Structures are given as C-alpha cells and as structure tokens.
Amino acid sequence: MSLMIGKNAVVSIHYTLKNDDGQVMDSSEGRDPLSYLHGANNLIPGLEKELEGKSAGQNFTASIDPAEAYGESNPELVQKISKEMFQGVEQIEPGMAFTAQGPQGQQQVVVTAVEGDEVTVDANHPMAGKTLHFDVEVVDVRDATDEELEHGHVHG
C-alpha cells in the first residue's frame, strides 16, 4: 500500500508551471524534484489541495485560480514614482526588478513603465492575478521526521 499525501507527509514532485498562453513560467525539469512538507504552507494552497490524497507515481494537471495561488493583483501596489528615487541607476527600463523598503519591510518591485521622469512600479507578486496551470508528477511520498515537523520544512 503506497503512502498517500496528507498532513505531515514529505512529498517530492516534478512540475511544470504554465500561464494561460501556455508559456512555461517555471519547471523542475533538469533539476532535482521539489520536496516540501505537506500541510505546512510551503506551497500555494490550490496546488496543495490538488496533491492531497495522491501517491507516488501519479501524474496530473491542475489549473489554480489566483485566489488559491498568489492572490488577485492589487492596484494599490502599482505606483508612479520619481526617477530620482533610483539613485545610481543610469538606465531604467520596464521589466527591471528592484528591492524597495515598503511598510511591511523589503519588497520586490518591477518597473512596468517609464515616461519622462516618472517611473511606474508594481509591487504585486509577478504571478498575482494569474491562473496557474501545473503539470505534476508525484515522485515520492514519505512520513516527515520529528525534526522536519518541528521546523516546518524538509531537510535535505
């Protein structure tokens, strides 16, 4: 009887993540499988739900709505700021990422537009507001060790 994925299982998966256009956004291909502790909030909730009850050797696809992934895009996290805020950066272009000091500490912002001296930055997670499409292969399922349970994550 193979172990089924449930709380406190250590799960190893291979995955490919695509967006709505079918572009690959992330994949474990060519790398070691991703291992995580199930039920410890180490994965987005929607993917964890889909994995529940599966066992090693199973393959499946899942589409996860933003609410079960990285949340909806928050318009308040998109701001226009002065170019002067980017000291020492000569060329600011859309797509560039910076670490900014925000109210909740450090956050990643991405430049989405540059118009004259005005720069538009977006502090939303890059996957916010997007439906995520996963192809998943469950490679291994085992019970977590006491130490892993205590720490809330998998130990290599």
LUMLUMRO-738992 format. One line per field, with one value per atom (N, C-alpha, C): x, y, z; atom name; residue in three letters. Coordinates in nm, 2 decimals, padded with zeros to 4 digits. Layout:
BEGIN
x: [X/...]
y: [Y/...]
z: [Z/...]
at: [CA/...]
aa: [ala/...]
This chain:
BEGIN
x: [00.09/00.00/00.09/00.08/00.16/00.11/00.19/00.16/00.09/-00.03/-00.10/-00.06/-00.07/-00.03/-00.13/-00.08/-00.17/-00.08/-00.14/-00.06/00.06/00.17/00.30/00.36/00.32/00.39/00.50/00.62/00.72/00.70/00.67/00.64/00.74/00.78/00.87/00.79/00.79/00.72/00.81/00.78/00.84/00.72/00.74/00.63/00.67/00.58/00.59/00.48/00.51/00.41/00.39/00.27/00.25/00.14/00.15/00.04/-00.07/-00.17/-00.28/-00.24/-00.13/-00.09/-00.01/00.01/00.09/00.24/00.28/00.43/00.47/00.59/00.64/00.70/00.65/00.69/00.80/00.79/00.88/00.87/00.98/00.98/01.09/01.07/01.17/01.25/01.22/01.29/01.44/01.51/01.66/01.71/01.63/01.67/01.62/01.66/01.60/01.46/01.38/01.23/01.22/01.11/01.08/01.03/01.09/01.04/00.98/00.87/00.80/00.73/00.70/00.63/00.48/00.39/00.25/00.18/00.10/00.02/00.10/00.22/00.29/00.30/00.21/00.20/00.33/00.39/00.51/00.48/00.36/00.31/00.19/00.16/00.03/-00.08/-00.19/-00.30/-00.36/-00.39/-00.45/-00.38/-00.25/-00.17/-00.16/-00.15/-00.15/-00.28/-00.40/-00.53/-00.53/-00.48/-00.48/-00.39/-00.28/-00.19/-00.25/-00.34/-00.39/-00.45/-00.41/-00.46/-00.39/-00.30/-00.23/-00.12/-00.06/00.05/00.16/00.28/00.39/00.36/00.41/00.38/00.26/00.18/00.07/00.11/00.05/00.06/-00.07/-00.07/-00.20/-00.17/-00.28/-00.27/-00.37/-00.34/-00.43/-00.42/-00.54/-00.54/-00.59/-00.50/-00.53/-00.56/-00.68/-00.72/-00.64/-00.63/-00.55/-00.58/-00.71/-00.74/-00.68/-00.65/-00.58/-00.43/-00.38/-00.24/-00.18/-00.15/-00.08/-00.17/-00.30/-00.40/-00.42/-00.52/-00.55/-00.45/-00.44/-00.35/-00.41/-00.33/-00.38/-00.34/-00.43/-00.40/-00.32/-00.35/-00.28/-00.13/-00.08/00.06/00.13/00.05/00.11/00.12/00.25/00.27/00.36/00.33/00.43/00.52/00.65/00.75/00.85/00.92/01.01/01.14/01.20/01.32/01.43/01.42/01.53/01.54/01.43/01.43/01.53/01.57/01.66/01.80/01.86/01.99/02.10/02.18/02.29/02.25/02.12/02.08/02.07/02.15/02.16/02.04/02.01/01.91/01.80/01.68/01.57/01.47/01.45/01.36/01.26/01.14/01.04/01.09/01.05/01.10/01.21/01.27/01.38/01.31/01.38/01.33/01.42/01.36/01.44/01.38/01.46/01.41/01.39/01.26/01.23/01.19/01.21/01.17/01.02/00.93/00.79/00.74/00.61/00.56/00.57/00.57/00.59/00.73/00.83/00.97/01.00/01.10/01.15/01.05/01.03/00.95/01.01/00.98/01.03/00.93/00.99/00.90/00.96/00.87/00.91/00.87/00.96/00.93/00.84/00.72/00.63/00.62/00.66/00.66/00.75/00.81/00.89/00.85/00.80/00.76/00.82/00.92/00.99/01.06/01.03/01.09/01.01/00.90/00.81/00.82/00.84/00.86/00.74/00.67/00.56/00.62/00.60/00.65/00.53/00.54/00.44/00.50/00.44/00.49/00.41/00.31/00.24/00.33/00.30/00.38/00.37/00.47/00.47/00.36/00.31/00.21/00.07/00.06/-00.07/-00.17/-00.29/-00.39/-00.39/-00.30/-00.29/-00.34/-00.40/-00.44/-00.32/-00.28/-00.16/-00.19/-00.13/-00.15/-00.03/-00.06/00.05/00.04/00.15/00.16/00.25/00.20/00.27/00.29/00.41/00.44/00.48/00.40/00.44/00.55/00.67/00.79/00.80/00.78/00.80/00.71/00.66/00.58/00.64/00.68/00.72/00.67/00.68/00.65/00.76/00.72/00.82/00.89/01.01/01.08/01.03/01.05/01.02/01.08/01.21/01.28/01.22/01.18/01.11/00.98/00.91/00.78/00.80/00.90/00.93/00.97/01.05/01.10/01.00/00.90/00.80/00.85/00.96/01.01/01.10/01.12/01.20/01.35/01.42/01.56/01.62/01.72/01.79/01.83]
y: [-00.12/00.00/00.12/00.21/00.32/00.44/00.51/00.62/00.73/00.78/00.89/01.02/01.13/01.26/01.31/01.35/01.41/01.49/01.55/01.63/01.56/01.63/01.57/01.47/01.47/01.38/01.47/01.41/01.48/01.43/01.53/01.50/01.55/01.47/01.52/01.51/01.63/01.64/01.69/01.65/01.73/01.81/01.93/02.01/02.10/02.14/02.24/02.34/02.47/02.57/02.65/02.66/02.74/02.85/02.96/03.06/03.03/03.12/03.10/03.08/03.14/03.14/03.01/02.93/02.80/02.82/02.94/02.97/02.90/02.84/02.78/02.89/02.91/03.01/02.95/02.82/02.76/02.61/02.54/02.39/02.33/02.21/02.14/02.05/02.06/01.98/02.00/01.89/01.91/01.94/01.95/01.97/01.85/01.86/01.76/01.79/01.69/01.72/01.82/01.89/01.98/01.90/01.91/01.84/01.94/01.91/02.00/01.92/01.99/01.93/01.96/01.86/01.89/01.94/02.04/02.10/02.20/02.24/02.35/02.48/02.50/02.62/02.65/02.54/02.56/02.58/02.54/02.56/02.65/02.69/02.77/02.68/02.73/02.64/02.56/02.61/02.54/02.42/02.43/02.31/02.21/02.25/02.16/02.08/02.15/02.08/01.97/02.00/01.91/01.79/01.81/01.70/01.60/01.66/01.58/01.44/01.34/01.20/01.13/01.20/01.14/01.05/00.97/00.89/00.88/00.83/00.83/00.76/00.82/00.76/00.82/00.90/00.97/01.09/01.11/01.24/01.30/01.44/01.51/01.65/01.71/01.85/01.93/02.05/02.13/02.28/02.34/02.49/02.55/02.65/02.71/02.86/02.89/03.03/03.12/03.25/03.35/03.34/03.33/03.32/03.21/03.10/02.98/02.98/03.09/03.09/03.22/03.32/03.44/03.55/03.53/03.64/03.72/03.81/03.90/04.01/04.07/04.18/04.30/04.37/04.48/04.61/04.69/04.82/04.91/04.90/05.00/04.97/04.85/04.82/04.87/04.94/04.99/05.14/05.20/05.34/05.41/05.54/05.62/05.69/05.68/05.75/05.82/05.91/05.99/05.91/05.94/05.87/05.90/06.01/06.04/05.94/05.86/05.76/05.64/05.63/05.53/05.58/05.61/05.67/05.57/05.62/05.54/05.44/05.44/05.36/05.45/05.42/05.51/05.49/05.36/05.33/05.25/05.31/05.24/05.19/05.06/05.01/04.91/04.90/04.81/04.67/04.60/04.46/04.45/04.57/04.57/04.55/04.47/04.45/04.51/04.57/04.63/04.59/04.59/04.57/04.71/04.73/04.86/04.83/04.94/04.93/04.98/04.88/04.91/04.91/04.94/04.94/04.80/04.69/04.56/04.51/04.60/04.56/04.56/04.48/04.48/04.41/04.47/04.40/04.42/04.33/04.33/04.42/04.51/04.59/04.57/04.57/04.56/04.69/04.74/04.86/04.82/04.88/04.84/04.95/05.07/05.18/05.29/05.36/05.48/05.59/05.70/05.81/05.94/05.99/06.11/06.08/06.16/06.14/06.06/06.00/05.92/05.77/05.70/05.55/05.48/05.39/05.31/05.18/05.15/05.03/04.95/04.81/04.72/04.63/04.64/04.56/04.43/04.40/04.27/04.16/04.04/03.92/03.91/03.87/03.86/03.76/03.67/03.57/03.61/03.73/03.77/03.80/03.76/03.78/03.68/03.59/03.49/03.35/03.28/03.14/03.06/02.97/02.89/02.75/02.70/02.57/02.48/02.38/02.29/02.15/02.09/01.95/01.90/01.80/01.75/01.60/01.55/01.41/01.39/01.30/01.28/01.17/01.21/01.12/01.04/01.10/01.02/01.08/00.99/01.04/00.96/01.03/00.96/01.04/00.98/01.04/01.14/01.26/01.35/01.30/01.35/01.32/01.41/01.38/01.47/01.61/01.61/01.73/01.82/01.76/01.83/01.89/01.81/01.86/01.98/01.97/02.08/02.21/02.19/02.31/02.36/02.27/02.31/02.31/02.24/02.23/02.11/02.07/01.95/01.97/01.87/01.88/01.79/01.85/01.78/01.64]
z: [00.00/00.00/00.00/-00.10/-00.11/-00.02/00.03/00.12/00.04/00.10/00.03/00.09/00.01/00.05/00.15/00.27/00.37/00.46/00.57/00.66/00.71/00.72/00.77/00.68/00.55/00.45/00.39/00.36/00.28/00.14/00.05/-00.09/-00.19/-00.28/-00.39/-00.52/-00.59/-00.72/-00.83/-00.95/-01.07/-01.12/-01.16/-01.21/-01.32/-01.40/-01.50/-01.48/-01.47/-01.45/-01.58/-01.63/-01.75/-01.72/-01.80/-01.78/-01.88/-01.89/-01.98/-02.12/-02.16/-02.30/-02.33/-02.23/-02.25/-02.24/-02.20/-02.18/-02.05/-02.05/-01.93/-01.84/-01.72/-01.62/-01.53/-01.50/-01.41/-01.43/-01.40/-01.41/-01.33/-01.28/-01.21/-01.31/-01.44/-01.54/-01.54/-01.54/-01.54/-01.40/-01.30/-01.16/-01.07/-00.95/-00.85/-00.84/-00.80/-00.77/-00.66/-00.66/-00.55/-00.43/-00.31/-00.19/-00.10/-00.04/00.06/00.16/00.27/00.38/00.37/00.35/00.32/00.44/00.43/00.54/00.62/00.57/00.64/00.56/00.47/00.39/00.31/00.26/00.18/00.03/00.00/-00.14/-00.15/-00.27/-00.28/-00.24/-00.18/-00.13/-00.23/-00.35/-00.45/-00.50/-00.51/-00.55/-00.44/-00.32/-00.20/-00.20/-00.22/-00.23/-00.34/-00.45/-00.56/-00.53/-00.45/-00.42/-00.31/-00.23/-00.12/-00.17/-00.10/-00.14/-00.25/-00.32/-00.43/-00.37/-00.46/-00.41/-00.52/-00.48/-00.57/-00.70/-00.81/-00.94/-01.02/-00.95/-01.01/-01.08/-01.20/-01.28/-01.29/-01.28/-01.30/-01.35/-01.40/-01.44/-01.35/-01.32/-01.23/-01.28/-01.28/-01.30/-01.17/-01.13/-01.00/-01.02/-00.96/-00.97/-00.88/-00.92/-00.84/-00.69/-00.65/-00.51/-00.43/-00.50/-00.44/-00.47/-00.54/-00.57/-00.51/-00.59/-00.53/-00.51/-00.51/-00.49/-00.61/-00.60/-00.71/-00.71/-00.83/-00.84/-00.77/-00.68/-00.60/-00.67/-00.72/-00.79/-00.70/-00.56/-00.47/-00.47/-00.52/-00.51/-00.64/-00.73/-00.85/-00.83/-00.84/-00.81/-00.91/-00.92/-01.00/-00.91/-00.93/-00.85/-00.94/-00.88/-00.95/-00.98/-01.10/-01.14/-01.04/-00.96/-00.87/-00.75/-00.74/-00.63/-00.66/-00.79/-00.83/-00.84/-00.73/-00.73/-00.78/-00.87/-00.92/-01.03/-01.07/-01.18/-01.31/-01.41/-01.52/-01.61/-01.65/-01.74/-01.67/-01.66/-01.60/-01.71/-01.72/-01.82/-01.77/-01.84/-01.79/-01.78/-01.68/-01.66/-01.55/-01.52/-01.42/-01.28/-01.20/-01.06/-00.96/-00.86/-00.75/-00.62/-00.51/-00.38/-00.32/-00.27/-00.21/-00.07/00.01/00.15/00.16/00.19/00.20/00.34/00.36/00.50/00.57/00.49/00.55/00.54/00.53/00.52/00.37/00.34/00.20/00.11/-00.01/-00.11/-00.25/-00.33/-00.47/-00.55/-00.63/-00.72/-00.86/-00.96/-01.10/-01.17/-01.25/-01.33/-01.45/-01.46/-01.57/-01.68/-01.65/-01.75/-01.70/-01.80/-01.78/-01.88/-01.82/-01.90/-01.85/-01.92/-01.88/-01.74/-01.64/-01.51/-01.42/-01.47/-01.39/-01.42/-01.32/-01.33/-01.26/-01.33/-01.27/-01.22/-01.09/-01.04/-00.98/-00.99/-00.94/-00.83/-00.71/-00.60/-00.58/-00.68/-00.67/-00.70/-00.65/-00.68/-00.83/-00.90/-01.05/-01.10/-01.01/-01.05/-01.00/-00.93/-00.88/-00.99/-00.97/-01.07/-01.18/-01.18/-01.29/-01.25/-01.34/-01.32/-01.36/-01.27/-01.29/-01.34/-01.44/-01.49/-01.47/-01.39/-01.35/-01.41/-01.46/-01.49/-01.37/-01.30/-01.19/-01.19/-01.15/-01.13/-00.99/-00.92/-00.78/-00.78/-00.73/-00.74/-00.62/-00.50/-00.37/-00.26/-00.18/-00.06/00.06/00.17/00.29/00.41/00.53/00.65/00.69/00.74/00.79/00.91/00.93/01.06/01.17/01.29/01.40/01.39/01.34/01.33/01.22/01.11/01.00/01.04/01.12/01.17/01.26/01.34/01.44/01.36/01.26/01.18/01.07/01.04/00.94/00.79/00.77/00.63/00.62/00.49/00.46/00.48/00.54/00.55/00.44/00.37/00.26/00.30]
at: [N/CA/C/N/CA/C/N/CA/C/N/CA/C/N/CA/C/N/CA/C/N/CA/C/N/CA/C/N/CA/C/N/CA/C/N/CA/C/N/CA/C/N/CA/C/N/CA/C/N/CA/C/N/CA/C/N/CA/C/N/CA/C/N/CA/C/N/CA/C/N/CA/C/N/CA/C/N/CA/C/N/CA/C/N/CA/C/N/CA/C/N/CA/C/N/CA/C/N/CA/C/N/CA/C/N/CA/C/N/CA/C/N/CA/C/N/CA/C/N/CA/C/N/CA/C/N/CA/C/N/CA/C/N/CA/C/N/CA/C/N/CA/C/N/CA/C/N/CA/C/N/CA/C/N/CA/C/N/CA/C/N/CA/C/N/CA/C/N/CA/C/N/CA/C/N/CA/C/N/CA/C/N/CA/C/N/CA/C/N/CA/C/N/CA/C/N/CA/C/N/CA/C/N/CA/C/N/CA/C/N/CA/C/N/CA/C/N/CA/C/N/CA/C/N/CA/C/N/CA/C/N/CA/C/N/CA/C/N/CA/C/N/CA/C/N/CA/C/N/CA/C/N/CA/C/N/CA/C/N/CA/C/N/CA/C/N/CA/C/N/CA/C/N/CA/C/N/CA/C/N/CA/C/N/CA/C/N/CA/C/N/CA/C/N/CA/C/N/CA/C/N/CA/C/N/CA/C/N/CA/C/N/CA/C/N/CA/C/N/CA/C/N/CA/C/N/CA/C/N/CA/C/N/CA/C/N/CA/C/N/CA/C/N/CA/C/N/CA/C/N/CA/C/N/CA/C/N/CA/C/N/CA/C/N/CA/C/N/CA/C/N/CA/C/N/CA/C/N/CA/C/N/CA/C/N/CA/C/N/CA/C/N/CA/C/N/CA/C/N/CA/C/N/CA/C/N/CA/C/N/CA/C/N/CA/C/N/CA/C/N/CA/C/N/CA/C/N/CA/C/N/CA/C/N/CA/C/N/CA/C/N/CA/C/N/CA/C/N/CA/C/N/CA/C/N/CA/C/N/CA/C/N/CA/C/N/CA/C/N/CA/C/N/CA/C/N/CA/C/N/CA/C/N/CA/C/N/CA/C/N/CA/C/N/CA/C/N/CA/C/N/CA/C/N/CA/C/N/CA/C/N/CA/C/N/CA/C/N/CA/C/N/CA/C/N/CA/C/N/CA/C/N/CA/C/N/CA/C/N/CA/C/N/CA/C]
aa: [met/met/met/ser/ser/ser/leu/leu/leu/met/met/met/ile/ile/ile/gly/gly/gly/lys/lys/lys/asn/asn/asn/ala/ala/ala/val/val/val/val/val/val/ser/ser/ser/ile/ile/ile/his/his/his/tyr/tyr/tyr/thr/thr/thr/leu/leu/leu/lys/lys/lys/asn/asn/asn/asp/asp/asp/asp/asp/asp/gly/gly/gly/gln/gln/gln/val/val/val/met/met/met/asp/asp/asp/ser/ser/ser/ser/ser/ser/glu/glu/glu/gly/gly/gly/arg/arg/arg/asp/asp/asp/pro/pro/pro/leu/leu/leu/ser/ser/ser/tyr/tyr/tyr/leu/leu/leu/his/his/his/gly/gly/gly/ala/ala/ala/asn/asn/asn/asn/asn/asn/leu/leu/leu/ile/ile/ile/pro/pro/pro/gly/gly/gly/leu/leu/leu/glu/glu/glu/lys/lys/lys/glu/glu/glu/leu/leu/leu/glu/glu/glu/gly/gly/gly/lys/lys/lys/ser/ser/ser/ala/ala/ala/gly/gly/gly/gln/gln/gln/asn/asn/asn/phe/phe/phe/thr/thr/thr/ala/ala/ala/ser/ser/ser/ile/ile/ile/asp/asp/asp/pro/pro/pro/ala/ala/ala/glu/glu/glu/ala/ala/ala/tyr/tyr/tyr/gly/gly/gly/glu/glu/glu/ser/ser/ser/asn/asn/asn/pro/pro/pro/glu/glu/glu/leu/leu/leu/val/val/val/gln/gln/gln/lys/lys/lys/ile/ile/ile/ser/ser/ser/lys/lys/lys/glu/glu/glu/met/met/met/phe/phe/phe/gln/gln/gln/gly/gly/gly/val/val/val/glu/glu/glu/gln/gln/gln/ile/ile/ile/glu/glu/glu/pro/pro/pro/gly/gly/gly/met/met/met/ala/ala/ala/phe/phe/phe/thr/thr/thr/ala/ala/ala/gln/gln/gln/gly/gly/gly/pro/pro/pro/gln/gln/gln/gly/gly/gly/gln/gln/gln/gln/gln/gln/gln/gln/gln/val/val/val/val/val/val/val/val/val/thr/thr/thr/ala/ala/ala/val/val/val/glu/glu/glu/gly/gly/gly/asp/asp/asp/glu/glu/glu/val/val/val/thr/thr/thr/val/val/val/asp/asp/asp/ala/ala/ala/asn/asn/asn/his/his/his/pro/pro/pro/met/met/met/ala/ala/ala/gly/gly/gly/lys/lys/lys/thr/thr/thr/leu/leu/leu/his/his/his/phe/phe/phe/asp/asp/asp/val/val/val/glu/glu/glu/val/val/val/val/val/val/asp/asp/asp/val/val/val/arg/arg/arg/asp/asp/asp/ala/ala/ala/thr/thr/thr/asp/asp/asp/glu/glu/glu/glu/glu/glu/leu/leu/leu/glu/glu/glu/his/his/his/gly/gly/gly/his/his/his/val/val/val/his/his/his/gly/gly/gly]
